[in-house]
Amino acid sequence: MSKNIVVISGNLGTGKTSLAELIGNRLKWYIVYESAIGNPYLSDYYTNMKNWAFHLQIYFLGHRSKQYLEVAAMKQHVILDRCIYEDANVFAYALYKTGNITKRDYNTYLQLYKIVESILPTPNLLIHLKAPVTTLLQRIKKRGLGFDYKGINEDYLTLIDSFYDKWMQTFNTCPVLTINTDEVNYIDDKECLENIISAISKRLV
């Protein structure tokens, strides 16, 4: 089997990290976690979004593309718990639509993103996770309130969810496996996890 790169997308609280970890450990794949550690803009961003939103998105663009190219060069199969495509099509877009990034800055960001996207190896599969906003809120609250979750409420999650839906309607970069994580329990149910892995294997053939 040739090298596989699988990426996971989804709103906050959909279970991306848990699924990446379970699949990676089960299949012995290299796992790439999303991490806020070392991000020089995140605390400033949550203090003043309008001043720092553009800087933050440029940082994510550089960080994720570097990370993606590094793991793409590995011989081992890879699974990532966040993808660069949703940065542009969901989160940067949301910042633009809410007035936290100007049209000029957003267009500049998109120019850079399209150049980066054109040179990235295409993933073999995107796993898109969904769940009702009420479920997402419960999961986020259960995690505990860190500074990175300030300002996240039902309206915000609903807005982000609508942008995910809009993006997924046009995404055709690679095959997509959509999972409603409110209807499955891959964390506690081994059979459920095996069913997901089987569905992934069928799409990677």
LUMVEX-256738 format. One line per field, with one value per residue: x, y, z of N, C-alpha, C in turn; residue number from 0; residue in one letter. Coordinates in Angstrom, 3 decimals. Atoms other than C-alpha are relative to their C-alpha. Last residue first. Layout:
n_px = [X	...]
n_py = [Y	...]
n_pz = [Z	...]
ca_px = [X	...]
ca_py = [Y	...]
ca_pz = [Z	...]
c_px = [X	...]
c_py = [Y	...]
c_pz = [Z	...]
num = [NUM	...]
residuo = [A	...]
END
This chain:
n_px = [-0.368	-1.416	-0.187	0.708	-0.757	-1.186	0.475	0.385	-1.252	-0.541	0.860	-0.352	-1.288	0.255	0.616	-1.047	0.496	0.283	-0.914	-1.237	-0.842	-0.945	0.701	1.061	-0.555	0.708	0.459	0.665	0.812	0.439	1.215	-0.221	-1.437	-0.207	-1.307	-0.854	0.789	0.089	-1.286	-0.224	0.959	-0.434	-1.114	0.560	0.643	-1.080	-0.573	0.988	-0.082	-1.265	0.045	0.875	1.364	0.635	0.806	0.761	1.414	0.240	0.076	-1.317	-0.116	-0.515	-1.460	-0.525	0.109	-0.967	-1.348	-0.152	-0.085	-1.327	-0.971	0.242	-0.655	0.852	0.826	1.102	0.807	0.692	1.077	0.382	1.356	0.736	0.281	1.424	0.466	0.140	-1.233	-0.390	0.852	-0.377	-1.353	0.134	0.542	-1.050	-1.058	0.422	-0.108	-1.442	-0.431	0.529	-0.832	-1.353	0.058	0.499	-1.030	-1.268	-0.649	0.367	1.441	0.325	-0.574	0.850	1.226	-0.371	-0.361	0.927	1.386	0.356	-0.507	1.052	1.100	-0.267	-0.568	0.511	1.277	-0.072	1.333	0.177	1.334	1.093	0.430	-0.243	-1.286	0.205	0.562	-0.911	-1.079	0.556	0.301	-1.297	-0.594	0.642	-0.237	-1.400	-0.286	0.549	-0.807	-1.254	0.278	0.209	-1.300	-0.752	0.592	-0.903	-1.410	-0.144	0.122	0.480	0.107	1.165	1.215	0.310	0.464	1.291	1.074	-0.340	0.646	-0.962	-1.287	-0.123	-0.504	0.053	0.988	-0.357	1.091	-0.560	-0.274	-1.431	-0.630	0.504	-0.485	-1.454	-0.352	0.472	-0.812	-1.345	0.060	0.267	-1.218	-1.083	-0.723	0.559	0.763	-0.540	0.187	1.229	0.524	1.299	0.200	1.413	0.138	1.284	0.101	-0.766	0.847]
n_py = [0.991	-0.161	-1.244	0.121	0.915	-0.731	-1.002	0.729	0.363	-1.232	-0.328	0.914	-0.433	-1.247	0.405	0.479	1.168	1.108	-0.050	0.720	-0.122	1.113	1.261	0.072	0.557	-0.748	0.758	-0.832	0.875	-0.458	0.623	1.420	0.242	1.153	0.636	-0.237	0.098	1.401	0.485	-0.671	0.551	1.366	-0.156	-0.377	1.180	0.838	-0.690	0.125	1.377	0.175	-0.769	0.674	0.200	1.052	-0.561	-1.186	0.197	0.190	-1.309	-0.599	-1.255	-1.060	-0.074	1.143	-0.321	-1.069	0.577	0.884	-0.844	-0.629	1.021	0.253	-1.049	-1.155	0.256	-0.921	0.320	-1.190	0.467	-0.947	0.014	1.133	1.093	0.200	1.307	1.043	0.787	0.564	1.154	1.112	0.402	0.710	1.339	0.838	0.109	0.995	1.343	0.271	0.289	1.319	1.026	-0.077	0.611	-0.866	-0.145	0.024	-1.305	-0.655	-0.263	-1.027	-1.249	-0.469	-0.521	-1.305	-0.914	-0.123	0.036	-1.027	-1.299	-0.618	-0.459	-1.371	-0.162	-1.271	-0.303	-1.322	-0.547	-1.151	-0.565	0.531	1.239	1.241	0.562	0.569	1.343	0.863	0.409	0.924	1.256	0.578	0.438	1.227	1.117	0.414	0.396	1.337	0.942	0.139	0.861	1.372	0.549	0.223	1.108	1.133	-0.359	-0.806	0.781	-0.974	-1.294	0.057	0.117	-1.350	-0.767	0.447	-0.977	-1.302	-0.968	-0.655	-0.256	-1.457	-0.473	-1.451	-0.687	-1.414	-0.913	-1.172	-1.151	-0.319	0.346	1.292	1.074	0.066	0.586	1.383	0.794	0.108	0.937	1.353	0.505	0.224	1.222	1.131	0.944	0.206	-1.095	-0.058	-1.357	-0.075	-1.199	-0.193	-1.180	-0.687	-0.870	-1.234	-1.194]
n_pz = [1.039	0.322	0.760	1.279	0.872	0.462	0.962	1.212	0.663	0.595	1.138	1.088	0.538	0.727	1.265	0.903	0.731	-0.923	-1.148	0.314	-1.191	-0.172	0.231	-1.008	-1.245	-1.036	-1.165	-1.002	-0.842	-1.322	-0.530	-0.244	0.066	0.877	-0.174	1.172	1.227	0.385	0.531	1.278	0.962	0.326	0.933	1.307	0.573	0.517	1.158	1.070	0.505	0.700	1.252	0.968	-0.471	0.784	1.078	-0.368	0.280	1.423	0.663	0.139	0.733	-0.864	0.068	-0.745	-1.432	-0.273	0.021	-1.162	-1.199	0.000	-0.401	-1.430	-0.775	-0.295	-1.184	-0.287	-1.173	-0.508	-0.873	-1.042	-0.537	0.569	-0.941	-0.269	0.466	-1.019	-0.099	1.295	0.315	-0.879	0.401	1.282	-0.215	-0.568	1.014	0.987	-0.580	-0.071	1.373	0.344	-0.646	0.567	1.330	1.063	1.017	-0.726	-0.055	-1.262	-0.005	0.991	-0.510	-1.099	0.608	0.558	-1.082	-1.127	0.443	0.984	-0.461	-0.805	0.848	0.419	1.352	0.530	-0.644	-0.617	-0.224	-0.890	0.176	-0.803	0.640	-0.742	0.427	1.338	-0.170	-0.755	0.907	0.994	-0.679	-0.344	1.264	0.475	-0.910	0.057	1.376	0.214	-0.773	0.749	1.150	-0.451	-0.392	1.241	0.761	0.138	0.190	1.219	1.235	0.988	-0.666	-0.869	0.806	0.489	-1.160	-0.505	0.201	-0.581	0.884	0.875	-0.631	-0.160	-1.285	0.001	-0.828	-0.099	-0.353	-0.670	0.855	-0.088	1.276	0.490	-0.874	0.074	1.295	0.033	-0.925	0.566	1.123	-0.499	-0.640	0.970	-0.352	0.758	-0.800	-1.343	-0.949	-0.787	-0.154	-0.652	-0.816	-0.334	-0.848	-0.163	-1.171	0.046	0.000]
ca_px = [-8.305	-8.265	-12.050	-12.593	-9.908	-11.642	-14.971	-13.231	-11.546	-14.949	-16.436	-13.479	-14.063	-17.726	-16.749	-14.374	-17.135	-15.823	-14.116	-15.776	-19.189	-21.437	-24.552	-23.358	-20.120	-21.889	-19.258	-18.511	-15.923	-14.571	-12.553	-9.947	-9.723	-13.436	-14.761	-17.730	-20.596	-18.127	-17.268	-20.878	-21.544	-18.356	-19.385	-22.778	-21.067	-18.822	-21.903	-23.619	-20.473	-20.315	-23.996	-23.861	-20.874	-17.113	-16.048	-13.225	-12.240	-8.493	-8.271	-9.134	-12.621	-12.872	-13.162	-16.761	-17.714	-16.392	-18.242	-21.562	-21.216	-20.476	-23.548	-25.807	-24.182	-25.236	-22.330	-20.177	-16.814	-15.290	-12.698	-10.637	-8.906	-5.832	-4.382	-3.098	0.580	0.872	2.199	-1.100	-2.404	0.523	-0.088	-3.834	-3.191	-0.947	-3.536	-6.276	-4.411	-4.029	-7.738	-8.547	-6.244	-7.958	-11.453	-10.642	-10.283	-12.312	-15.426	-17.555	-17.457	-13.665	-13.099	-15.502	-13.600	-10.328	-11.985	-13.963	-12.460	-8.946	-8.268	-10.539	-8.131	-5.092	-6.398	-6.883	-6.375	-3.724	-3.255	-0.044	1.141	4.901	7.420	7.721	7.891	4.182	4.896	7.273	5.146	2.107	3.993	5.416	1.954	0.380	2.849	2.888	-0.887	-1.413	0.933	-0.829	-4.142	-2.847	-1.440	-4.779	-6.715	-4.363	-5.741	-9.373	-9.240	-7.931	-7.269	-8.025	-5.656	-2.912	-3.038	-2.916	-0.209	3.106	1.835	4.417	1.874	-1.524	-1.350	-3.145	-1.921	-0.141	-0.355	2.001	0.107	0.311	-3.171	-4.832	-2.701	-3.268	-6.980	-7.534	-5.390	-6.979	-10.448	-9.758	-8.167	-11.063	-13.884	-16.552	-15.754	-14.716	-16.045	-14.708	-11.844	-9.660	-6.786	-5.568	-2.211	-1.556	1.730	1.270	0.000]
ca_py = [1.665	4.530	4.894	1.263	1.526	4.549	2.722	-0.234	2.119	3.607	0.136	-0.811	2.273	1.355	-2.190	-0.821	1.199	3.566	6.284	5.401	6.358	7.060	9.176	12.507	12.012	12.446	11.107	12.343	10.480	12.689	11.795	14.379	17.970	18.132	20.566	22.536	21.511	20.878	24.580	25.722	23.157	24.153	27.803	26.999	25.148	28.152	30.358	27.850	27.586	31.364	31.717	28.896	30.347	30.546	33.913	32.473	28.988	29.570	31.076	27.670	26.748	23.114	20.082	19.470	22.949	22.156	18.839	20.358	23.186	20.727	18.660	21.715	22.640	19.334	17.112	16.793	15.251	15.403	12.743	13.933	11.256	10.677	14.106	16.099	17.049	20.790	23.014	24.494	24.976	27.251	29.499	29.551	30.428	33.367	34.924	34.127	35.987	39.073	38.942	38.696	41.606	43.855	42.718	43.546	40.828	40.972	42.113	39.042	37.888	38.225	36.314	33.627	33.309	32.912	30.176	28.254	28.142	29.257	27.350	24.560	23.744	23.591	20.470	19.465	16.185	14.931	11.259	9.981	6.735	6.285	7.035	10.628	13.478	14.232	14.671	17.561	19.132	19.169	20.744	23.468	24.111	24.140	26.625	29.015	29.183	29.218	32.208	34.038	33.360	34.741	37.889	38.563	38.097	40.280	43.801	42.861	40.024	42.054	40.109	36.725	37.514	38.684	35.300	33.426	35.402	33.740	30.164	28.073	25.690	26.062	22.501	20.528	16.963	15.034	11.266	8.864	5.685	2.467	1.390	1.259	4.022	6.377	5.573	6.172	9.305	10.833	10.039	11.653	14.709	15.308	14.863	17.319	19.772	22.707	22.277	19.618	18.438	15.330	14.695	11.375	11.083	7.610	6.189	3.467	0.000]
ca_pz = [-1.964	0.581	0.666	1.656	4.360	5.921	6.114	7.778	10.259	11.076	11.606	13.805	15.939	16.373	17.345	19.967	21.645	24.338	22.269	18.956	20.300	17.322	16.778	18.179	16.270	12.942	10.554	7.025	4.928	2.141	-0.977	-2.065	-3.295	-4.042	-1.420	-2.820	-0.531	2.298	2.455	2.861	5.581	7.409	7.148	8.695	11.566	12.229	12.584	14.874	17.002	17.365	18.210	20.768	22.603	22.292	23.680	25.750	24.596	24.175	27.642	29.119	30.269	31.235	28.984	30.066	28.902	25.420	25.317	26.388	23.870	21.054	21.929	21.781	18.452	16.930	15.816	12.694	11.849	8.366	7.587	4.624	2.589	0.439	1.146	-1.842	-1.595	-0.921	-3.718	-4.929	-1.394	-0.530	-3.531	-2.832	0.824	-0.046	-2.328	0.195	2.953	0.775	-0.042	3.679	4.475	1.929	2.977	6.589	9.224	12.454	10.608	11.348	7.714	7.569	10.810	9.606	6.302	8.191	10.262	7.638	4.152	5.016	8.225	6.995	4.173	6.467	8.138	11.783	13.668	11.238	10.316	8.740	7.118	7.535	4.784	5.947	3.427	3.874	7.592	6.953	4.219	6.522	9.431	7.200	5.705	9.172	10.643	7.698	7.319	11.080	11.424	8.604	10.350	13.637	12.041	10.346	13.595	15.687	15.789	15.211	17.752	20.692	23.895	22.357	19.496	21.856	23.654	20.331	18.567	19.507	19.067	20.907	22.403	20.740	19.448	16.751	16.906	14.158	14.604	12.804	11.957	13.950	12.767	16.199	17.707	14.794	14.581	18.297	18.405	15.320	16.674	20.044	18.451	16.068	18.565	17.361	20.156	17.992	14.447	12.131	9.966	10.013	7.613	6.214	4.436	3.066	1.731	-0.859	0.000]
c_px = [0.211	0.465	1.465	0.230	-0.646	0.776	1.161	-0.472	-0.281	1.290	0.494	-0.839	0.414	1.282	-0.288	-0.565	1.026	-0.390	-0.186	0.991	1.280	0.857	0.898	-0.730	-1.002	0.405	-0.700	-0.555	-0.595	-0.826	-0.293	-1.316	0.326	1.479	0.109	1.347	0.862	-0.813	-0.119	1.279	0.215	-0.918	0.599	1.106	-0.553	-0.573	1.086	0.500	-0.981	0.092	1.261	-0.036	-0.825	-1.356	-0.664	-0.784	-0.855	-1.472	-0.343	-0.129	1.422	0.257	0.566	1.527	0.596	-0.015	1.050	1.423	0.219	0.193	1.401	0.986	-0.205	0.720	-0.872	-0.668	-1.044	-0.948	-0.642	-1.160	-0.173	-1.450	-0.788	-0.203	-1.466	-0.421	-0.081	1.249	0.459	-0.776	0.446	1.354	-0.062	-0.477	1.114	1.032	-0.348	0.242	1.494	0.429	-0.464	0.895	1.383	-0.003	-0.593	1.219	1.304	0.707	-0.456	-1.477	-0.279	0.510	-0.934	-1.221	0.452	0.427	-1.026	-1.500	-0.482	0.460	-1.090	-1.163	0.096	0.605	-0.546	-1.362	0.131	-1.477	-0.227	-1.331	-1.227	-0.452	0.335	1.275	-0.259	-0.543	0.976	1.090	-0.463	-0.183	1.373	0.619	-0.575	0.273	1.431	0.325	-0.481	0.930	1.236	-0.216	-0.140	1.354	0.793	-0.533	0.863	1.459	0.272	-0.044	-0.592	-0.161	-1.236	-1.316	-0.350	-0.505	-1.285	-1.126	0.196	-0.612	0.960	1.345	0.099	0.450	0.023	-1.118	0.535	-1.130	0.606	0.394	1.510	0.741	-0.413	0.568	1.514	0.393	-0.387	0.878	1.375	0.011	-0.185	1.227	1.150	0.736	-0.577	-0.884	0.647	0.012	-1.257	-0.405	-1.422	-0.114	-1.487	0.134	-1.355	-0.261	0.883]
c_py = [0.699	-0.989	0.232	1.232	-0.103	-0.856	0.809	0.952	-0.765	-0.307	1.252	0.271	-0.877	0.513	1.216	-0.406	-0.442	-1.299	-1.230	0.008	-0.803	0.250	-1.220	-1.350	0.015	-0.596	0.944	-0.871	0.874	-1.095	0.464	-0.630	-1.480	-0.351	-1.240	-0.711	0.144	-0.198	-1.422	-0.503	0.590	-0.608	-1.352	0.154	0.299	-1.242	-0.852	0.657	-0.232	-1.389	-0.209	0.721	-0.641	-0.297	-1.044	0.504	1.192	-0.248	-0.157	1.321	0.538	1.232	0.965	0.017	-1.106	0.375	1.043	-0.552	-0.847	0.845	0.592	-1.032	-0.208	0.994	1.232	-0.390	1.079	-0.397	1.239	-0.603	1.117	-0.026	-1.108	-1.122	-0.191	-1.320	-1.119	-0.876	-0.696	-1.263	-1.211	-0.445	-0.793	-1.442	-0.929	-0.180	-1.066	-1.403	-0.307	-0.401	-1.404	-1.082	-0.014	-0.741	0.845	-0.001	0.047	1.337	0.700	0.388	1.164	1.320	0.559	0.671	1.376	1.127	0.139	0.080	1.115	1.323	0.700	0.576	1.472	0.166	1.385	0.376	1.301	0.341	1.059	0.644	-0.584	-1.215	-1.300	-0.656	-0.672	-1.420	-0.940	-0.512	-1.059	-1.383	-0.637	-0.500	-1.300	-1.235	-0.495	-0.515	-1.426	-0.978	-0.191	-0.947	-1.472	-0.636	-0.322	-1.164	-1.182	0.343	0.820	-0.671	1.048	1.258	0.006	0.005	1.438	0.837	-0.318	1.036	1.405	0.989	0.635	0.381	1.518	0.478	1.498	0.713	1.424	1.005	1.120	1.096	0.241	-0.443	-1.377	-1.137	-0.178	-0.696	-1.481	-0.902	-0.187	-1.018	-1.432	-0.654	-0.346	-1.305	-1.182	-0.993	-0.341	1.151	-0.041	1.461	-0.008	1.220	0.220	1.199	0.713	0.826	1.245]
c_pz = [-1.324	-1.083	-0.382	-0.871	-1.381	-1.010	-0.569	-1.088	-1.289	-0.759	-0.723	-1.241	-1.172	-0.644	-0.876	-1.356	-1.041	-0.709	0.896	1.156	-0.219	1.237	0.178	-0.076	1.152	1.345	0.966	1.121	1.102	0.678	1.428	0.466	0.154	-0.156	-0.879	0.087	-1.250	-1.275	-0.523	-0.668	-1.386	-1.046	-0.371	-1.038	-1.387	-0.678	-0.658	-1.277	-1.138	-0.623	-0.822	-1.341	-1.108	0.609	-0.874	-1.221	0.430	-0.316	-1.465	-0.731	0.050	-0.833	1.027	0.035	0.858	1.485	0.353	0.086	1.250	1.253	0.085	0.548	1.501	0.912	0.218	1.315	0.242	1.120	0.615	0.777	1.014	0.454	-0.693	1.012	0.385	-0.637	1.041	0.077	-1.282	-0.362	0.810	-0.533	-1.303	0.169	0.483	-1.107	-1.038	0.549	-0.060	-1.419	-0.360	0.581	-0.645	-1.335	-1.121	-0.926	0.759	0.184	1.282	0.082	-0.957	0.564	1.076	-0.621	-0.498	0.946	1.112	-0.231	-0.921	0.616	0.819	-0.803	-0.380	-1.386	-0.351	0.578	0.778	0.140	1.073	-0.381	0.687	-0.813	0.735	-0.511	-1.343	0.120	0.693	-0.941	-1.011	0.623	0.246	-1.301	-0.552	0.829	-0.133	-1.401	-0.226	0.725	-0.873	-1.176	0.389	0.303	-1.264	-0.839	-0.402	-0.282	-1.253	-1.377	-0.934	0.847	0.894	-0.777	-0.401	1.177	0.754	-0.076	0.576	-0.967	-1.006	0.612	-0.002	1.375	-0.249	0.748	0.112	0.214	0.839	-0.992	-0.017	-1.254	-0.513	0.822	-0.110	-1.303	-0.054	0.856	-0.626	-1.132	0.488	0.639	-0.920	0.285	-0.753	0.754	1.348	0.986	0.857	0.129	0.560	0.909	0.201	0.919	0.019	1.243	0.000]
num = [204	203	202	201	200	199	198	197	196	195	194	193	192	191	190	189	188	187	186	185	184	183	182	181	180	179	178	177	176	175	174	173	172	171	170	169	168	167	166	165	164	163	162	161	160	159	158	157	156	155	154	153	152	151	150	149	148	147	146	145	144	143	142	141	140	139	138	137	136	135	134	133	132	131	130	129	128	127	126	125	124	123	122	121	120	119	118	117	116	115	114	113	112	111	110	109	108	107	106	105	104	103	102	101	100	99	98	97	96	95	94	93	92	91	90	89	88	87	86	85	84	83	82	81	80	79	78	77	76	75	74	73	72	71	70	69	68	67	66	65	64	63	62	61	60	59	58	57	56	55	54	53	52	51	50	49	48	47	46	45	44	43	42	41	40	39	38	37	36	35	34	33	32	31	30	29	28	27	26	25	24	23	22	21	20	19	18	17	16	15	14	13	12	11	10	9	8	7	6	5	4	3	2	1	0]
residuo = [V	L	R	K	S	I	A	S	I	I	N	E	L	C	E	K	D	D	I	Y	N	V	E	D	T	N	I	T	L	V	P	C	T	N	F	T	Q	M	W	K	D	Y	F	S	D	I	L	T	L	Y	D	E	N	I	G	K	Y	D	F	G	L	G	R	K	K	I	R	Q	L	L	T	T	V	P	A	K	L	H	I	L	L	N	P	T	P	L	I	S	E	V	I	K	Y	L	Q	L	Y	T	N	Y	D	R	K	T	I	N	G	T	K	Y	L	A	Y	A	F	V	N	A	D	E	Y	I	C	R	D	L	I	V	H	Q	K	M	A	A	V	E	L	Y	Q	K	S	R	H	G	L	F	Y	I	Q	L	H	F	A	W	N	K	M	N	T	Y	Y	D	S	L	Y	P	N	G	I	A	S	E	Y	V	I	Y	W	K	L	R	N	G	I	L	E	A	L	S	T	K	G	T	G	L	N	G	S	I	V	V	I	N	K	S	M]
END
